[in-house]
Amino acid sequence: MSVLPIVCYPEPILRQVASPVVSYGQPMLALIRDMFDTMRHAKGVGLAAPQVGVSLRVIVVSYQQHQLALVNPVITHLEGEESGEEGCLSLPNVSLLVPRATIISVDAQSPNGHPIRLKKLKGYLARIIQHEVDHLNGVLILDKGGEVNGSV
Ligand SMILES: [Zn+2]
């Protein structure tokens, strides 16, 4: 198990558009394993590769029974809107009210490169995935949230 250091704002990598994953194999599996270890150690519900200093399009999510590793995730459908409170492991002590779609569909690849299609995810799970996909595009909750609690 490897817990990696979490990159915090304002490190520039958090503002980069992450690169698509084109090669699969042991290094990708090891990265994903380390991301799960790091997320659990930090008691987070989601983590994107740029948050551990790797500018690749990879996210992990751990929420209730859902343990997801998504490579090259693309949100293919957005429906509804709802504001909810969010924090971010890269912005300690900040929580913001962020508007998100309430229902999403996602296409991605598994850690082995197999296609994954997630249809009509709802609620907090949909919120976490939108937050993590934002990280892959250099977008932070600071860009979309309101009613700041805490300071950056
Ligand atoms: Zn975050």
Residues whose N, C-alpha, C, O or C-beta is under 5 A from the ligand:
A	BS01	ZN	G87 C88 L89
